[in-house]
Amino acid sequence: YVVLPQAVRVILPPIGNEFVALIKDSSLVSVLAVSDLTRRGREYMARTFLSFDTWIMVALCYLVLTLVSSRIVEFVEAKTRFER
């Protein structure tokens, strides 16, 4: 039998890594015509012709998203950590 709290402790780090990778890979979704941060940046750049500023802001948004989600995952992992 598998006890749920033990299973959560073991599976949490890989799930957290997948969550962060999903955020990072969301810029690739723009190729599939899904409106995301990268596409919005392109639309804004087309209207304002501020390419450098736009890409810096898009990169900073992705950086903030990944850093915050990484910290949340680290916090949850620390709360559920166990000794092996």
N, C-alpha and C positions, 0 to 999 in steps of 0.2 A: 504494500500500500504506500502511496505517496501522500505525504502530509503537505497540504497547500502552502503553509508559510515557508517550509523548506524549499519547495519548488519555486516559489516567488523569489527567494534569495538567490537561487542559482540562475534563474532565467532573466533577472532584472538587468544585469550589465549588457548582455547581447541585445535586449530589446531597447535599452537606452541608446546604444550605438546605432541601431537601425533608425531610431527616431531622429537622431542628429544627422545621419546620412540622408534621410528622407528630406530634411530641410535643405541640406546642401544641394541635393539633386533636383530640387524643385525648379531650379533655373533651367534645367534640361527639358522640363515639361512645356516650356514656351514654344519649343519646336512643334509640339502637337496642337498648337493654337489654344492652349488653356491660358486664360488671363492670370498672370502672376506678377510678381514684383519686377522681373526682368522685362516683361512685355510692357508693363506700365511705364517703366523707365524709357523704353524705346519710344512709346507714344509721347511722353513728355519731351523727350529730346527732339522729336520731329516737330513739335509745336514751338519750342523755345530755342532750338539750335545750341543748347548748352550741353554738349556731349560729355566733356570732362566732369563737370559738376554733377551731372545726372548719374554717371557711372560710379563716381565716388559715393554718392548717397545710396545707390543701390547696394554697393559693396558693404557700406557701413550697416545698412539694414540687415543684410544677410549675416554679417559678423555679430551683430547684437542678438539676432535670433538664435544663432548657433551657440554663442557663449551663454546666454540665459538658459537655453534648453540643456546644455551640458552641465551647468551648475545645478539645475533642478535634478537631473539624473544622478549626479554625484551625491547630492543631499539625500535622495531616496535610497541610493545604494549604501550610504553611510548608516542610515537608520536601520537597514535590514541586513547589515554585514554580520557574518558569523565566522567563527574560527574553524579552519579546516584541520 
